[in-house]
Amino acid sequence: MAADTYRATPGRLDGVLVALTGQPRADIQRAIAAGAVTVDGTVRPKAYRLGGGERLVLDSREPTAIEPEPGDPVPIRYRDEHIVVIAKPAGLVVHPTANRRGGTLVSRLMAMGVPLAPAGGELRPGIAHRLDAGTSGLMIVASSDVALAGLQGSFRHHAIDRRYLALVRGAPAHDVFSVHAPLGRRAARVVVDRLDGREAATTFERREALAGCTLLEAIPSTGRTHQIRVHLNAVGHPIVGDRAYGGVGELSRHLGLGRQFLHSWRLAFDHPITGERLDIEEPLADDLAAALAVARADLRP
């Protein structure tokens, strides 16, 4: 049978499905995250509140194996037997989902012969954190299970210093400011949700004032999906080129941007096995560097 159908009882989506199916909560949460659960035909987050009576469908098809996919090699900035720090190109999805198996960073790394920690699960081997498909820059991938557990703990306790560069519309009023706004899902979009959202906080520092836009450094203290993008849109300064969160317009076209100007430029952390302090930086991707050069040129007399 390809899918199982249930009639919902009131409560939180993951908890209701655990009670209805008898499956472990972790398995149910993975299925929800992979998009294998729908509520009246719509994918919902695990914390979605059910009123009772909704039609729940759990896709129980066995996933096909992930296959290595040759392509342009992903640049490696640090590698040992436990971890790999890579520079993810924009346009590359990090890991497969129930509905998308190929064209991912995981498949590309497999083709490069990079070992990926199996404890991450069939869909996310080695993955301790993610970057959006349209975001470029540094990511840490685990090659051993013990390193994956250590990285997950470091992210959970906010012990990894992550820095991003974002070009935003307009001029923020302050050189340094923070956004504390809980985030939740509305179908495919992430929104500020002060009632049921999960805590999310980002600090921003002005790096450069330009014509009609500002280069900011973003320092997230939590790791929610689309966090930086949603927080900047919420305060009226969307990332230039961001189609999902208000950043597309004349400015993005003028700068020649085909994606959001968001780049993971620095990671500083203690190695999960050796304890060695690693501090790695990555220059802007070529398309972002070209857009920034145009923005700087607009300031010249």
DRENPADO-850493 format. One record per residue (C-alpha): residue in one letter; x, y, z; residue number from 1. Coordinates in steps of 0.2 Angstrom, whole numbers. Example, Ala and Ser with C-alpha at 12.3 -4.5 7.8 and 13.67 -1.06 7.14 Angstrom:
! residues 2
MARVEX   resn    east   north      up   resi
MARVEX      A      62     -22      39      1
MARVEX      S      68      -5      36      2
//
This chain:
! residues 301
MARVEX   resn    east   north      up   resi
MARVEX      M       0       0       0      1
MARVEX      A       7      17      -5      2
MARVEX      A      -1      28       8      3
MARVEX      D     -10      26      24      4
MARVEX      T     -25      37      28      5
MARVEX      Y     -31      42      46      6
MARVEX      R     -45      53      53      7
MARVEX      A     -37      66      65      8
MARVEX      T     -41      68      83      9
MARVEX      P     -37      85      91     10
MARVEX      G     -19      89      96     11
MARVEX      R      -2      92      89     12
MARVEX      L       1      84      72     13
MARVEX      D      16      73      77     14
MARVEX      G       8      68      93     15
MARVEX      V      -8      63      85     16
MARVEX      L       1      53      72     17
MARVEX      V      11      44      85     18
MARVEX      A      -5      39      94     19
MARVEX      L     -14      34      78     20
MARVEX      T       0      24      70     21
MARVEX      G      10      17      85     22
MARVEX      Q      26      23      76     23
MARVEX      P      41      31      86     24
MARVEX      R      39      50      87     25
MARVEX      A      56      52      79     26
MARVEX      D      51      42      64     27
MARVEX      I      35      52      62     28
MARVEX      Q      44      69      64     29
MARVEX      R      56      63      50     30
MARVEX      A      41      59      39     31
MARVEX      I      33      76      42     32
MARVEX      A      50      85      39     33
MARVEX      A      52      75      22     34
MARVEX      G      34      81      16     35
MARVEX      A      27      63      18     36
MARVEX      V      13      69      28     37
MARVEX      T      -2      79      22     38
MARVEX      V     -17      87      32     39
MARVEX      D     -32      88      20     40
MARVEX      G     -20      88       6     41
MARVEX      T      -7     101      13     42
MARVEX      V      10      98      20     43
MARVEX      R      10     105      38     44
MARVEX      P      24     107      51     45
MARVEX      K      25      94      66     46
MARVEX      A      18     107      78     47
MARVEX      Y       3     111      68     48
MARVEX      R     -13     110      79     49
MARVEX      L     -27      99      73     50
MARVEX      G     -45     102      77     51
MARVEX      G     -50      85      74     52
MARVEX      G     -58      77      59     53
MARVEX      E     -45      82      46     54
MARVEX      R     -39      69      34     55
MARVEX      L     -21      64      37     56
MARVEX      V     -11      54      24     57
MARVEX      L       6      46      28     58
MARVEX      D      16      41      13     59
MARVEX      S      23      24      17     60
MARVEX      R      31      20       1     61
MARVEX      E      49      14       3     62
MARVEX      P      61      27      -3     63
MARVEX      T      73      23     -17     64
MARVEX      A      92      23     -13     65
MARVEX      I     101      39     -15     66
MARVEX      E     113      38     -29     67
MARVEX      P     130      47     -32     68
MARVEX      E     128      60     -45     69
MARVEX      P     144      66     -54     70
MARVEX      G     145      85     -57     71
MARVEX      D     156     100     -54     72
MARVEX      P     166      96     -38     73
MARVEX      V     160     105     -23     74
MARVEX      P     175     115     -16     75
MARVEX      I     182     108       0     76
MARVEX      R     190     120      13     77
MARVEX      Y     194     108      27     78
MARVEX      R     194      89      28     79
MARVEX      D     199      76      39     80
MARVEX      E     192      58      44     81
MARVEX      H     178      66      54     82
MARVEX      I     172      82      46     83
MARVEX      V     172      91      29     84
MARVEX      V     169     110      27     85
MARVEX      I     163     114      10     86
MARVEX      A     158     129       0     87
MARVEX      K     141     126      -6     88
MARVEX      P     137     133     -23     89
MARVEX      A     120     142     -25     90
MARVEX      G     106     132     -33     91
MARVEX      L     111     116     -25     92
MARVEX      V      98     108     -13     93
MARVEX      V     107     101       3     94
MARVEX      H      99      84       4     95
MARVEX      P      85      73      -4     96
MARVEX      T      67      73       2     97
MARVEX      A      53      60       0     98
MARVEX      N      48      69     -16     99
MARVEX      R      66      74     -23    100
MARVEX      R      80      61     -24    101
MARVEX      G      93      69     -35    102
MARVEX      G     102      85     -39    103
MARVEX      T     108      87     -21    104
MARVEX      L     123      91     -11    105
MARVEX      V     123      74      -3    106
MARVEX      S     123      65     -20    107
MARVEX      R     137      76     -26    108
MARVEX      L     148      73     -11    109
MARVEX      M     144      54     -13    110
MARVEX      A     151      55     -31    111
MARVEX      M     166      64     -24    112
MARVEX      G     170      49     -12    113
MARVEX      V     166      60       3    114
MARVEX      P     161      48      18    115
MARVEX      L     144      54      25    116
MARVEX      A     139      49      43    117
MARVEX      P     125      36      42    118
MARVEX      A     117      42      58    119
MARVEX      G     110      57      49    120
MARVEX      G      97      45      42    121
MARVEX      E      94      39      24    122
MARVEX      L      89      56      17    123
MARVEX      R     102      67      27    124
MARVEX      P     118      57      30    125
MARVEX      G     131      68      37    126
MARVEX      I     120      83      38    127
MARVEX      A     121      93      54    128
MARVEX      H     114     109      47    129
MARVEX      R     108     116      31    130
MARVEX      L     109     131      19    131
MARVEX      D      94     136       8    132
MARVEX      A      96     131     -10    133
MARVEX      G      99     149     -16    134
MARVEX      T     112     153      -2    135
MARVEX      S     130     150      -6    136
MARVEX      G     145     148       6    137
MARVEX      L     152     137      20    138
MARVEX      M     144     122      28    139
MARVEX      I     150     108      39    140
MARVEX      V     147      90      35    141
MARVEX      A     151      75      46    142
MARVEX      S     160      60      40    143
MARVEX      S     158      50      56    144
MARVEX      D     144      47      67    145
MARVEX      V     153      53      83    146
MARVEX      A     157      69      74    147
MARVEX      L     139      71      68    148
MARVEX      A     133      69      86    149
MARVEX      G     146      82      92    150
MARVEX      L     141      95      78    151
MARVEX      Q     123      93      82    152
MARVEX      G     126      96     100    153
MARVEX      S     136     112      96    154
MARVEX      F     123     118      85    155
MARVEX      R     110     115      98    156
MARVEX      H     120     124     111    157
MARVEX      H     124     139      99    158
MARVEX      A     142     135     101    159
MARVEX      I     146     137      82    160
MARVEX      D     149     155      76    161
MARVEX      R     141     157      59    162
MARVEX      R     142     173      50    163
MARVEX      Y     133     178      34    164
MARVEX      L     134     193      22    165
MARVEX      A     117     200      16    166
MARVEX      L     113     214       4    167
MARVEX      V      97     222       9    168
MARVEX      R      85     235       2    169
MARVEX      G      85     252      11    170
MARVEX      A      96     258      25    171
MARVEX      P      93     251      43    172
MARVEX      A      92     265      56    173
MARVEX      H     105     257      67    174
MARVEX      D     123     251      64    175
MARVEX      V     119     236      75    176
MARVEX      F     102     229      79    177
MARVEX      S      94     212      83    178
MARVEX      V      78     204      78    179
MARVEX      H      69     192      91    180
MARVEX      A      54     185      82    181
MARVEX      P      48     167      83    182
MARVEX      L      45     158      66    183
MARVEX      G      32     146      60    184
MARVEX      R      27     138      44    185
MARVEX      R      12     143      33    186
MARVEX      A      13     129      19    187
MARVEX      A      29     132      10    188
MARVEX      R      32     149      18    189
MARVEX      V      40     153      34    190
MARVEX      V      32     168      44    191
MARVEX      V      34     177      60    192
MARVEX      D      22     168      72    193
MARVEX      R      21     175      89    194
MARVEX      L       8     163      95    195
MARVEX      D      15     146      90    196
MARVEX      G      31     149      82    197
MARVEX      R      48     143      88    198
MARVEX      E      61     156      96    199
MARVEX      A      72     164      83    200
MARVEX      A      85     178      85    201
MARVEX      T      97     186      73    202
MARVEX      T     110     200      76    203
MARVEX      F     114     212      61    204
MARVEX      E     129     223      59    205
MARVEX      R     131     236      46    206
MARVEX      R     146     233      35    207
MARVEX      E     143     245      20    208
MARVEX      A     130     259      16    209
MARVEX      L     127     259      -3    210
MARVEX      A     115     267     -15    211
MARVEX      G      97     261     -11    212
MARVEX      C     104     246      -1    213
MARVEX      T     115     241      13    214
MARVEX      L     128     227      16    215
MARVEX      L     125     218      32    216
MARVEX      E     133     205      42    217
MARVEX      A     120     193      50    218
MARVEX      I     124     183      65    219
MARVEX      P     110     170      69    220
MARVEX      S     110     163      87    221
MARVEX      T      96     150      82    222
MARVEX      G      95     140      66    223
MARVEX      R      77     141      60    224
MARVEX      T      73     138      42    225
MARVEX      H      74     154      31    226
MARVEX      Q      78     163      48    227
MARVEX      I      89     178      41    228
MARVEX      R      78     180      26    229
MARVEX      V      61     181      36    230
MARVEX      H      69     192      50    231
MARVEX      L      75     205      37    232
MARVEX      N      59     205      28    233
MARVEX      A      49     208      44    234
MARVEX      V      59     224      48    235
MARVEX      G      57     231      31    236
MARVEX      H      74     227      23    237
MARVEX      P      72     211      13    238
MARVEX      I      87     203       5    239
MARVEX      V      90     210     -13    240
MARVEX      G      85     196     -25    241
MARVEX      D      75     186     -13    242
MARVEX      R      59     180     -23    243
MARVEX      A      51     172      -8    244
MARVEX      Y      52     186       4    245
MARVEX      G      50     203      -4    246
MARVEX      G      67     206     -12    247
MARVEX      V      64     206     -31    248
MARVEX      G      62     222     -40    249
MARVEX      E      71     235     -50    250
MARVEX      L      86     235     -38    251
MARVEX      S      89     216     -40    252
MARVEX      R      87     218     -59    253
MARVEX      H      99     232     -59    254
MARVEX      L     112     223     -49    255
MARVEX      G     110     207     -61    256
MARVEX      L     104     196     -46    257
MARVEX      G      96     179     -50    258
MARVEX      R      95     174     -32    259
MARVEX      Q      95     181     -15    260
MARVEX      F     111     190     -10    261
MARVEX      L     115     179       5    262
MARVEX      H     132     170       8    263
MARVEX      S     139     160      23    264
MARVEX      W     156     168      24    265
MARVEX      R     163     162      40    266
MARVEX      L     162     147      52    267
MARVEX      A     172     147      68    268
MARVEX      F     170     132      80    269
MARVEX      D     179     119      90    270
MARVEX      H     182     103      81    271
MARVEX      P     170      90      88    272
MARVEX      I     183      77      90    273
MARVEX      T     200      85      93    274
MARVEX      G     194     101     101    275
MARVEX      E     205     111      89    276
MARVEX      R     198     129      85    277
MARVEX      L     194     131      67    278
MARVEX      D     190     148      59    279
MARVEX      I     186     147      41    280
MARVEX      E     181     161      29    281
MARVEX      E     175     160      11    282
MARVEX      P     174     175      -1    283
MARVEX      L     158     180     -10    284
MARVEX      A     153     169     -24    285
MARVEX      D     156     177     -41    286
MARVEX      D     138     183     -45    287
MARVEX      L     137     191     -28    288
MARVEX      A     154     200     -30    289
MARVEX      A     148     206     -47    290
MARVEX      A     132     213     -40    291
MARVEX      L     141     221     -25    292
MARVEX      A     153     229     -37    293
MARVEX      V     139     237     -47    294
MARVEX      A     131     244     -31    295
MARVEX      R     148     252     -26    296
MARVEX      A     150     259     -43    297
MARVEX      D     133     268     -41    298
MARVEX      L     140     278     -27    299
MARVEX      R     154     285     -37    300
MARVEX      P     151     303     -44    301
//
